[in-house]
Amino acid sequence: MSLLHTETFGNGPELFLIHGWGLHGGVWQPVVDALQDHYRLTVVDLPGHGHSPLPAGGFDLDRLSQLLRDSAPAKATWIGWSLGGMAALNAALSWPRQIDKVIMVAAQPQFIQSDDWPHATPEKSLTQFSDNLVNHTEQTLKRFLALQVRGTADEREQLRGIRALVEARPQPQAEALRLGLEILRSTNMRPHLREMQRPLQFIFSGRDMLVPVAAAEAIRPLAPKARIDILPQAGHIPFLSHTNDFLNPLQEFISR
């Protein structure tokens, strides 16, 4: 029995939707609305987020991927956004026979900058987030939500929309947030991209303030078989801000 809270919509080929740090599965609602007539969508809340409990002993990336595997339909296409994309990639590397395809949305194999990977978030920024989380959880989450939409054309409207979605479910547990940040801080799956056995797609956004679009070109030689799409006007949540533009390349990849 799965530990994580899931909801299922529609009928058709299986899609498994995984949200990112600090949010919950409800953020996928525009995608569910658009695709449920053609696909069967399973939407999950990450551990300690939304309606999912935090497992005893917490989680690291491998444990997170295992929890998601236990919640996912067999041979589904996994669509992971941000932290969810990292977990989807890790799961496909670990259990390739159980997953059909992987789509990484505003996600990459290494979230934090290093000397050999400048196309990422500075570690100092993540450290500040982590430090503020301890004493100012609510304010830190609000700041994070603002970063999601920064640079988009209708920034204020987008922020109001995502806040409404976020507030529809319980606030994530502080320990789950801390563990998620630790995964983002410590994970580097770049060396394993060539081991990927399942079809892989990256969807980047031109105005993403957290996953720089420059990472797209850096990933090409590491994953030469992967499909890479760029949405020039979108920010970190392209499926909310530019839903139709997001769905076009996604459906092309799923149906091929």
Backbone as a ProteinNet text record, in pm:
[ID]
protein_1_A
[PRIMARY]
MSLLHTETFGNGPELFLIHGWGLHGGVWQPVVDALQDHYRLTVVDLPGHGHSPLPAGGFDLDRLSQLLRDSAPAKATWIGWSLGGMAALNAALSWPRQIDKVIMVAAQPQFIQSDDWPHATPEKSLTQFSDNLVNHTEQTLKRFLALQVRGTADEREQLRGIRALVEARPQPQAEALRLGLEILRSTNMRPHLREMQRPLQFIFSGRDMLVPVAAAEAIRPLAPKARIDILPQAGHIPFLSHTNDFLNPLQEFISR
[TERTIARY]
84.1	0	87.7	52.1	132.1	116.1	226.9	223.9	175.3	195.7	170.6	27	-22.8	-157.2	-154.1	-246.1	-257.6	-402.5	-422.6	-554.2	-543.1	-647.5	-644.8	-759.7	-729.8	-827	-818	-933.1	-936.2	-906.6	-894.5	-866.3	-775.1	-692.2	-600.6	-461.1	-359.3	-221.5	-188.2	-105.2	-77.6	25.2	-10.5	81.4	90.2	210.5	233.7	297.7	227.8	268.8	323.8	446.1	516.9	551.7	502.9	527.3	665.9	695.4	825.4	822	933.6	956.1	853.7	795.3	712.1	569.4	531.1	394.9	319.7	227.3	152.4	95.1	32.9	-13.3	-120.5	-188.3	-291.9	-243.1	-111.8	-60.4	-71.8	-94.2	-105.8	-246.5	-337.3	-477.3	-497.5	-428.2	-448.6	-410	-308.2	-266.5	-370.7	-420	-525.8	-648.2	-690.3	-808.1	-790.2	-669	-644.1	-628.6	-581.3	-542.2	-630.2	-721.7	-792	-887.3	-920.8	-1003.7	-923.4	-791.1	-706.6	-607	-586.7	-488.1	-545.7	-486	-516.9	-403.6	-434.6	-334	-340.2	-228	-214.5	-128.6	-184.9	-116.6	-82.6	41.1	89.8	129	113.2	171.3	301.9	410.8	537.2	525.7	612.2	604.4	617.4	526.2	527.7	471.6	414.6	352.5	205.6	121.8	-19.2	-79.5	-140.7	-207.2	-119.5	5.6	92.5	165.5	171.8	245.4	396.1	469.5	615.4	652.1	722.4	753	848.8	837.5	931.2	1072.6	1162.3	1300.3	1327.8	1222.7	1243.4	1269	1343	1372.1	1494.5	1566.2	1667.7	1620	1703.8	1657.3	1616.1	1693.3	1659.9	1529.4	1511.8	1388	1269.7	1287.7	1181.7	1142.1	1241	1213	1140	1176.6	1110.4	964.7	939.6	802.8	717.7	776.1	704.5	680.1	778.9	762.2	645.3	634.1	526.3	389.1	385.7	259.1	221.3	313.6	293.9	231.5	150.1	103.6	221.5	209.1	315.6	326.9	450.2	481.3	417.8	412.6	360.7	471.1	431.1	522.1	525.7	646.2	662	692.6	613.5	633.4	670.2	796	843.5	886.4	833.9	866.9	967.2	1077.6	1177.9	1230.7	1213.9	1256.9	1192.6	1067.1	999.9	1066.8	1127.3	1200.8	1325.2	1395.4	1512.5	1473.3	1363.4	1317.8	1276.3	1211.9	1170.9	1291.7	1392.1	1513.3	1582.9	1593.1	1657.3	1581.3	1449	1367.9	1387.9	1392	1409.8	1547.5	1648.1	1782	1784.7	1704.3	1703.7	1613.1	1496.9	1397.3	1347.5	1434.4	1396	1282.4	1264.8	1159.3	1020.4	1013.3	883.9	831.7	912.4	877.3	886.6	790	788.3	879.3	845.7	923.3	937.4	1032.2	1050.9	1053.3	974.9	973.4	1013.4	1123.5	1174.1	1136	1054.9	1001.2	1073.1	1140.7	1216.2	1300.7	1369.5	1449.7	1576.9	1678.3	1802.9	1872.1	1976.2	2038.7	2123	2156.2	2229.4	2172	2113.1	2042.1	2135.1	2245.7	2336.2	2461.2	2506.5	2628.2	2750.1	2841.4	2974.2	3072.4	3201.2	3301.3	3281.9	3235.5	3216.7	3070.7	2985.8	2843.8	2788.6	2816.2	2772.8	2626.1	2561.5	2424.5	2323.2	2326.3	2243.4	2227.9	2160.3	2137.3	2259.9	2303.7	2418.5	2387.9	2486.8	2465.3	2431.7	2487.3	2458.4	2309.1	2241.4	2097.6	2020.4	2058.9	1989.8	2018.9	2141	2176.7	2093.3	2073.5	1990.2	1846.6	1795.7	1662.5	1653.6	1753.5	1753.2	1759.2	1844	1856.7	1727.3	1666.3	1543	1426	1432.9	1322.9	1299.3	1405.5	1396.1	1310	1333.4	1265.3	1153.1	1151.6	1054.5	995.3	933.5	886.3	787.6	685.6	581.6	636.4	721.9	778.4	872	946.6	1037.2	959.6	847.9	765.7	705.9	663.6	608.4	715.1	836.5	945.5	973.2	967.1	989.9	882.3	758.5	651	672.7	719.3	745.7	854.6	955.5	1062.3	1010.6	907.3	853.9	807.6	753.1	688.8	766.4	876.1	951.2	998.3	978.1	1020.9	913	800.1	691.8	614.4	540.6	475.2	369.7	293.3	185.8	219.2	331.2	387.9	290.2	223.5	134.9	15.7	-43	-158	-117.4	-1.1	47.6	69.9	124.7	152.3	21.7	-79	-208.3	-266.3	-253	-306.7	-237.9	-105.7	-34.5	-55.9	-67.3	-96.2	-231.2	-329.2	-461.6	-455	-378.9	-364.4	-293.4	-186.8	-108.3	-190.6	-271.1	-347.5	-464.1	-489.7	-600.7	-569.4	-442.2	-403.7	-313.8	-295.6	-213.7	-72.6	-17.9	119.4	217.5	323	419.3	487.9	527.2	595.5	738.7	784.8	917.6	1027.4	1014.6	1117.3	1118.9	1003.4	997.8	1063.9	1042.1	1106.5	1258	1304.8	1448.5	1510.1	1444	1496.4	1497	1394.7	1391.7	1504.7	1532.6	1644.4	1777.2	1789.7	1913.4	1933.3	1825.4	1836.1	1882	1820.4	1859.9	2006.3	2049.8	2186.6	2290.2	2260.6	2364.6	2362.9	2258.3	2242.4	2316.7	2387.3	2449.6	2434.5	2338.1	2316.6	2373.6	2451.1	2507.7	2588.1	2671.7	2751	2667.3	2540.6	2457.5	2361.4	2361.5	2265.6	2281.8	2405.1	2427.2	2379.2	2352.4	2300.4	2149.3	2085.9	1940.5	1891.3	1802.7	1751.6	1614.1	1546.4	1412.6	1416.2	1321.2	1314.2	1301.6	1376	1388.3	1364.7	1285.9	1260.9	1288.3	1352.9	1369.7	1287.3	1208.9	1137.5	1189.7	1264.3	1321.4	1240.6	1257	1189	1290.1	1266.2	1360.9	1373.9	1270.4	1272.7	1275.6	1323.3	1330.6	1441.3	1405.9	1502.6	1573.3	1530.8	1587.8	1665	1620.1	1689.5	1722.5	1842.7	1877.5	1863.1	1811.2	1791.5	1925.5	2035.3	2167.5	2201.8	2135.5	2160.6	2120.6	2029	1983	2099.3	2179.9	2292.5	2397.5	2415.4	2514.1	2471.5	2341	2290.2	2298.2	2291.7	2287.7	2399	2525.5	2628.8	2623.1	2559.5	2548.6	2434.2	2332.7	2216.1	2180.7	2265.4	2247.3	2118.8	2057.4	1932.9	1809.4	1827	1712.7	1654.2	1524.5	1459.4	1463.9	1501.3	1509	1422.3	1327.1	1239.7	1255.6	1244.9	1259.5	1137	1075.7	963.1	1015.6	1042	1117.7	1054.7	922.3	856.5	815.3	831.2	781.4	883.6	835	920.6	932.3	945.7	974.5	853.3	731.4	613.2	543.6	601.6	546	408.3	375.9	244.7	132.6	166	66.1	64.3	181.6	188.3	165.8	206.9	197.8	150.3	29.5	-16.7	-16.6	-73.3	-80.8	56.9	144.1	280.6	354.1	324	385.3	332.6	203.2	142.2	180.5	207.9	238.2	359.8	478.3	593.2	577.5	509.2	488.3	408.5	298.9	217	286.1	365.4	442.7	537.8	601.7	696.7	626.3	515.1	442.3	392.3	345.5	278.6	372.2	499	589.5	620.8
-120.3	0	125.5	221.3	342.7	430.8	488.5	582.6	719.8	753.5	888.5	905.8	1027.4	1062.1	1081.1	1014	1030.6	1054.3	1115.8	1132.7	1093.8	1034	985.9	1046.5	1086.3	1152.6	1093.1	1081.2	1048	903.2	875.7	742.6	752.2	649.5	647.3	607.8	638.7	610.1	674.6	605.5	647.8	760.3	866.4	975	986	1009.2	1022.9	1157.9	1247.4	1387.1	1412.7	1467.1	1488.2	1636	1699.3	1842.6	1866.8	1993.2	2031.5	2070.9	2122.3	2157.1	2260.1	2233.9	2333.5	2344.1	2266.4	2277.5	2146.1	2113.8	1989.1	1958.1	1840.7	1795.7	1881.7	1964.7	2050.3	2150.7	2178	2275.8	2224.2	2094.5	2037.2	2051.8	2120.3	2121.8	2164.1	2267.8	2302.6	2189.7	2113.2	2000.2	1888.8	1862.9	1762.8	1800.4	1926.2	1971.8	1953.3	1978	1973.7	1831.7	1739.5	1607.8	1492	1513.1	1399	1328.9	1393.8	1325.6	1227.7	1235.8	1153.3	1066	1095.4	1021.9	991.5	895	868.4	929.3	1031.8	1106.5	1072.5	1030.7	1010.3	1122.4	1199	1314.9	1281.8	1302.6	1263.4	1386	1377.1	1474	1414.8	1487.4	1440.7	1420	1338.1	1313.7	1442.7	1457.8	1577.6	1700.4	1683.3	1792.1	1759.5	1861	1838.4	1740.3	1634.2	1534.7	1411.9	1412.8	1298	1312.2	1204.9	1210.4	1208.1	1251.1	1239.7	1100.2	1019.5	883.3	882.8	782.5	767.1	757.5	833.2	834.3	931.6	1001.5	1101.1	1038.7	1109.1	1058.1	1128	1053.4	1111.6	1089	1113.4	1101.8	959	860.8	722.1	681	719.5	685.9	757.6	881.8	956.5	886.9	846.7	780	648.6	577	450.9	473.3	574.5	606.8	641.5	715.9	751.3	628.4	542.4	418.8	337.9	330.9	252.5	316	442.2	513.9	524.1	492.7	517.6	398	422.9	313	250.9	123.7	56.1	114.8	130	174.6	308.6	397.7	532.1	622.6	730.5	840.9	928.8	946.6	1029.9	1173	1266.9	1409.4	1475.8	1513.8	1568.6	1713.4	1795.3	1938.7	1969.7	2036.1	2083.6	1967.1	1968.6	1856.5	1726.1	1732.7	1613.5	1556.1	1643	1595.1	1518.1	1567.2	1494.3	1355.1	1346.9	1218.3	1125.5	1180.8	1099.7	1043.5	1126.8	1081.3	972.1	992.8	894.2	761.1	768.8	646.8	571.5	643.9	578.3	514.4	574.6	514.9	388.3	386.7	274	160.3	194.5	92.9	117.1	105.8	142.6	59	-64.3	-148.9	-109.4	-27.6	8.3	143.5	211.9	347.6	354.3	420.2	429.2	541.8	665.3	782.4	875.1	969.9	1070.4	1208.5	1299.5	1438.8	1525	1597.2	1684.7	1828.4	1886.5	2020.8	2117.8	2218.9	2314.8	2239.6	2137.7	2051.2	2012.1	1981.2	1935.5	1840.4	1770.2	1667.1	1722.2	1850.9	1913.8	2053.2	2077.4	2202.6	2314.4	2278.7	2378.2	2396.2	2520	2550.6	2479.4	2444.2	2398	2453.6	2433.7	2488.5	2438.7	2314.6	2258.2	2259.5	2327.3	2336	2471.9	2577.1	2712.5	2740.4	2654.1	2680.7	2630.8	2687.4	2637.8	2747	2712.7	2806.4	2814.1	2932	2942.5	2874.3	2803.9	2734.6	2833.5	2955	3055.6	3084.7	3088.9	3116.9	3006.7	2882.2	2771.2	2767.2	2801.5	2804.4	2908.5	3025.2	3128.5	3080.6	3011.3	2953.9	2858.1	2772.3	2671.2	2735.2	2836.4	2904.8	2976.6	3044	3117.7	3025.1	2904.5	2810	2775.7	2772.4	2729.5	2825.7	2954.7	3054.3	3129.4	3121.7	3201.4	3117.4	3005.1	2910.4	2974.8	3041.4	3096.6	3204.1	3293.7	3399.9	3342.1	3236.9	3174.9	3111.5	3046.6	2987.2	3094	3206.4	3314.6	3369.9	3383.2	3431.7	3332.7	3203.1	3100.9	3106.1	3125	3134.6	3253.8	3363.8	3481.8	3454.1	3376	3340.2	3255.3	3177	3088	3165	3284.4	3356.9	3481.7	3509.6	3631.7	3631.7	3744.1	3756.8	3727.1	3669.5	3643.3	3772.2	3773.2	3896.7	3944.8	3852.3	3889.5	3833.6	3878.5	3823.6	3827	3940	3951.8	3858.1	3849.7	3762.1	3615.5	3578.9	3442.2	3409.2	3505.5	3482.1	3463.5	3543.5	3526.3	3388	3343.2	3212.8	3098.4	3104.6	2994.4	2995.3	3113.4	3118.7	3056.3	3081	3021.9	2870.1	2818.8	2673.7	2616.1	2681.4	2631.1	2626.7	2728.3	2738.4	2640.4	2569.1	2473.6	2345.1	2323.9	2203.6	2244.8	2154.1	2189	2233.9	2323.5	2370.9	2255.4	2248.8	2139.5	2142.6	2025.1	2014.7	2066.6	2135.6	2197.7	2094.2	1976.3	1873.7	1824.3	1813.1	1773.4	1878.7	2005	2112.5	2105.7	2082.8	2074	1957.4	1843.2	1726.4	1747.8	1815.4	1846.5	1938.6	2039.2	2129.2	2054.3	1958.7	1881.7	1799.3	1743.7	1673.3	1768.9	1886.5	1985	2026.4	2038.6	2083.2	1978.9	1851.7	1748.6	1661.6	1671.2	1576.2	1619.6	1526.2	1544.2	1413.9	1411.5	1293.7	1309.5	1416.3	1436.4	1316.5	1255.6	1142.3	1021.6	1019.2	901.6	920.9	1039.1	1065	967.8	930.4	838.9	697.2	667.3	535.7	527.4	640.1	645.4	554.8	460.8	366.1	404.9	497.7	536.3	666.9	688	816.4	932.4	1038.4	1149.3	1282.1	1368.5	1503.4	1605.2	1714.7	1830	1945.2	2010.9	2132.1	2246.2	2337.5	2452.7	2578.6	2679.7	2807.7	2920.4	3010.9	3118.6	3218.3	3229.4	3327.7	3261.5	3139.9	3065.6	3124.1	3165	3224.5	3120.4	2994.8	2889.9	2785.5	2754.8	2659.6	2734.1	2790.5	2875.2	2800	2870	2807.5	2768.3	2830.2	2793.5	2647.4	2587.5	2446.2	2357.1	2403.1	2321	2281.1	2379.1	2348.1	2263.9	2284.8	2207	2061.3	2037.1	1900.2	1821.6	1890	1818.9	1714.7	1748.1	1645.2	1534.4	1561	1460.1	1363.4	1409.1	1326.2	1346.3	1297.9	1328.2	1274.4	1174.6	1118.4	1188.3	1272.7	1338.6	1446.1	1464.9	1577.2	1696.5	1812.5	1933.6	2041.1	2092.4	2199.6	2321.3	2439.1	2564.9	2652	2699.3	2791.4	2930.6	3014.8	3139.2	3235.3	3245.2	3346.9	3297.7	3169.8	3113.5	3125.6	3112.9	3110.8	2969.8	2958.6	2828.4	2735.4	2786.6	2700.6	2713.3	2659.4	2681.4	2621.1	2515.1	2451.5	2535.2	2635.3	2730	2857.9	2910.1	3040.5	3031.9	2920.4	2905.2	2762.9	2730.7	2592	2533.1	2602.6	2547.7	2530.4	2629.7	2619.7	2502.2	2476.1	2364	2230.2	2221.5	2093.9	2047.4	2140.2	2099.7	2007.8	2049.5	1958.2	1835.7	1850.4	1737.5	1627.3	1664.3	1563.2	1503.7	1583.5	1529.7	1420.9	1445.4	1348.4	1223.5	1240.4	1125.7	1032.8	1093.1	1015.2	953.4	984.6	936.1	787.3
0	0	0	-84.9	-96.1	27.4	69.3	180.8	136.3	10.1	-38.5	-87.7	-71.5	-118.5	-269.9	-340.1	-484.8	-522.7	-636.7	-697.3	-843.3	-898.6	-1036.3	-1115.1	-1238.8	-1325.3	-1465.8	-1532.9	-1673.5	-1706.2	-1836.6	-1887.5	-2008.1	-2025.6	-2137.8	-2092.7	-2172.1	-2133.1	-1998.5	-1919.5	-1782	-1775.4	-1702.4	-1670.6	-1518.3	-1467.6	-1323.4	-1299.2	-1229.7	-1215.3	-1075.2	-1070.4	-944.1	-931.8	-826.6	-805.8	-745.8	-718.7	-665.4	-519.2	-473.7	-333.1	-285.6	-168.2	-101.4	-150.9	-250.9	-303.5	-285.5	-374.7	-365.3	-502.9	-514	-643.9	-707.7	-628.7	-684	-786.5	-787.8	-885.2	-1028.4	-1045.9	-1180.4	-1238.2	-1169.9	-1212.2	-1357.8	-1408.1	-1549.7	-1645.4	-1609.8	-1693.5	-1686.5	-1566.8	-1550.8	-1633.4	-1623.7	-1697.5	-1847.7	-1896	-2039.8	-2093.9	-2011.3	-2062.8	-2018.2	-1924.6	-1867.1	-1964.9	-2075.2	-2175.2	-2259.5	-2251.4	-2338	-2261.6	-2133.8	-2054.5	-1916.5	-1849.7	-1709.2	-1626.6	-1550.2	-1476.7	-1328.5	-1273.7	-1130	-1074.7	-982.3	-924	-778.9	-739.6	-607.2	-525.9	-394.5	-301.3	-248.6	-257.5	-202.9	-51.6	6.5	151.6	232	329.4	412.3	344.9	225.3	149.5	127.5	121.4	94.1	192.4	139	222.6	250.1	207.1	231.1	364.6	443.6	570	545.5	645.7	641.6	694.1	616.9	662.2	780.7	864.2	975.6	922.1	980.5	934.5	821.6	776.1	671.8	535.4	451.9	317.4	260.6	176.6	90.4	-53.2	-152.3	-290.7	-324.1	-279.8	-311	-243.9	-117.6	-47.2	-110.6	-148.9	-215.9	-345.9	-423.7	-551.3	-528.2	-423.9	-392.5	-352.2	-270.4	-231.1	-353.5	-446.2	-568.2	-655	-666	-743.9	-689.7	-558	-495.7	-516.4	-554.8	-575.3	-722.3	-812.1	-954.7	-1025.6	-1127.3	-1212.3	-1286.6	-1318.9	-1393.6	-1533.9	-1579.7	-1715.7	-1750.8	-1655.4	-1679.7	-1732	-1796.1	-1823.3	-1698.9	-1642.6	-1522.7	-1565	-1515.2	-1543	-1410.9	-1395.7	-1269.9	-1284.2	-1197.3	-1199.9	-1089	-1124.4	-1029.9	-945.7	-813.5	-730.2	-776	-818.6	-869.5	-992.7	-1073.6	-1190.1	-1151.5	-1050.9	-1000.8	-952.7	-878	-826.7	-940.6	-1043.8	-1158.3	-1232	-1253.2	-1320.5	-1239.8	-1110	-1024.4	-1025.6	-1025.3	-1029.1	-1160.4	-1270.7	-1400.4	-1413.1	-1352.1	-1351.7	-1266.3	-1161.2	-1068	-1112.9	-1171.3	-1207.9	-1351.2	-1449.7	-1586.5	-1644.2	-1598.8	-1654.3	-1606.1	-1502.4	-1444.8	-1492.9	-1572.9	-1616.7	-1768.8	-1831.1	-1976.9	-2025.9	-1989.4	-2030	-1910	-1919.2	-1814.5	-1878.3	-1820.8	-1864.6	-1746.3	-1761.4	-1655.8	-1688.4	-1603.4	-1624.4	-1531.3	-1589.5	-1507.5	-1405.5	-1451.8	-1365	-1438.3	-1360.9	-1419.3	-1322.5	-1368.2	-1284	-1170	-1173.8	-1062.9	-1043.4	-927.7	-902.5	-858	-790.1	-731.4	-816.3	-824.6	-899.9	-841.9	-932.6	-893.5	-995.3	-971.6	-1063.3	-1205.9	-1220	-1353.3	-1398.1	-1321	-1358.4	-1314	-1391.1	-1351.9	-1382.2	-1459.8	-1507.1	-1404.1	-1286	-1176.5	-1071.5	-962.5	-852.9	-762.6	-723.2	-630.9	-497.7	-444.1	-317	-205.3	-212.7	-111.4	-103.2	-217.9	-219.7	-149.6	-175.1	-111	38.9	76.9	219.2	292.5	231.3	292.6	309.3	206.9	216.8	334.5	345.3	450.8	589	602.4	731.2	769	672.8	700.1	730.3	675.5	692.5	838.5	915.3	1054.9	1136	1118.8	1201.6	1130.1	998.1	921.9	809.3	844.8	743.9	647.4	700.1	613.4	520.5	575	492	384.5	420	324.2	209	241.7	137	45.8	103	20.8	-73.7	-22.5	-108	-221.1	-188.4	-289.2	-397.2	-358.4	-456.7	-549.2	-494	-576.7	-679.3	-639.9	-733.1	-849	-822.6	-925.5	-1049	-1027.4	-1137.5	-1177.9	-1109.9	-1140.8	-1286.1	-1351.6	-1490.1	-1591.5	-1547.6	-1641.5	-1667.9	-1778	-1821.9	-1722.8	-1667.2	-1573.2	-1435.6	-1382.6	-1259.2	-1142.4	-1119.5	-1004.1	-1014.3	-1132.2	-1151	-1131.8	-1186.2	-1169.9	-1022	-948.2	-806.5	-728.2	-759	-692.5	-720.2	-844.2	-881.9	-811.3	-804.7	-740.4	-589.7	-530.1	-385.6	-354.7	-440.9	-419.8	-428.3	-524.8	-536.2	-414	-371.1	-258.6	-130.6	-108.6	15.4	21.4	-88.6	-91.4	-15.4	19.1	94.2	210.9	308.1	424.7	386.9	468.1	448.4	467.8	387.1	402.6	538.8	585.4	713.4	700.7	803.6	799.9	774.9	834.4	814.9	670.7	608	467.5	378.8	411.5	336.2	351.3	473.9	498.2	420.9	422.4	352.3	201.1	150.3	7.8	-33.7	48.5	19.6	21.9	110.9	117.5	-10	-63.6	-191.3	-300.8	-307.5	-408.4	-391	-267.1	-239.7	-277.4	-255.8	-262.4	-387.5	-469	-579	-704.9	-764.2	-895.1	-973.1	-1063.4	-1147.4	-1287.4	-1309.7	-1443.6	-1492.7	-1406.3	-1455.3	-1497.9	-1458.6	-1485.7	-1602.8	-1663.4	-1770.2	-1887.6	-1917.4	-2029.2	-1999.5	-1871.9	-1834.4	-1852.8	-1880.6	-1891.1	-2004.2	-1971.8	-2070.2	-2125.1	-2058.7	-2100.7	-2178.9	-2270.9	-2341.3	-2241.5	-2268.7	-2173.7	-2244.4	-2180.1	-2231.1	-2121.3	-2159	-2071.2	-2128.3	-2042.3	-2082.1	-1995.9	-2058.6	-1990	-2022.2	-1938.8	-1958.6	-1968.5	-2062.8	-2087.9	-1975	-1889.6	-1780.8	-1643.3	-1639.2	-1512.6	-1425.8	-1302.9	-1211.4	-1124.6	-1133.1	-1048.4	-1127.8	-1248.4	-1335.6	-1465.1	-1475.3	-1590.4	-1722.7	-1822.1	-1952.6	-2015.7	-1972.5	-2024.6	-1997.4	-1898.4	-1868.9	-1985.5	-2070	-2182	-2272.9	-2312.6	-2401.7	-2331.3	-2201.3	-2126.5	-2112.5	-2112	-2096.4	-2227.3	-2340.5	-2469.4	-2484.8	-2459	-2475.6	-2370.6	-2256	-2150.7	-2177.5	-2248.2	-2279.6	-2427	-2517.5	-2660.1	-2720.5	-2657.6	-2710.2	-2654.8	-2555.5	-2492.3	-2583.3	-2572.3	-2638.5	-2543.8	-2597.1	-2515.9	-2579.9	-2503.1	-2550	-2459.8	-2519.7	-2445.6	-2472.3	-2363.7	-2373.2	-2338.7	-2436.8	-2415	-2314.4	-2310.9	-2228.8	-2090.9	-2063.4	-1938.2	-1825.6	-1700.7	-1583	-1527.8	-1396.2	-1336.1	-1334	-1356.1	-1356.6	-1492.2	-1597.1	-1731.3	-1751.5	-1675.7	-1694.3	-1635.2	-1552.7	-1502.7	-1585.8	-1616.3	-1682.9	-1833.2	-1895.3	-2041.1	-2072.2	-2025.5	-2028.6	-2169.4	-2265.6	-2401.3	-2463	-2444.2	-2496.8	-2433.1	-2307.2	-2236.2	-2287.5	-2309.3	-2345.4	-2485.4	-2577.2	-2714.7	-2723.2	-2674.6	-2682.5	-2593.6	-2479.7	-2391.6	-2461.2	-2525.9	-2591.5	-2714	-2783.2	-2895.3	-2847.5	-2734.9	-2680.6	-2629.6	-2558.1	-2503.7	-2613.7	-2722.9	-2826.5	-2929.4	-2921.3	-3025.6	-3006.1
[MASK]
++++++++++++++++++++++++++++++++++++++++++++++++++++++++++++++++++++++++++++++++++++++++++++++++++++++++++++++++++++++++++++++++++++++++++++++++++++++++++++++++++++++++++++++++++++++++++++++++++++++++++++++++++++++++++++++++++++++++++++++++++++++++++++++++

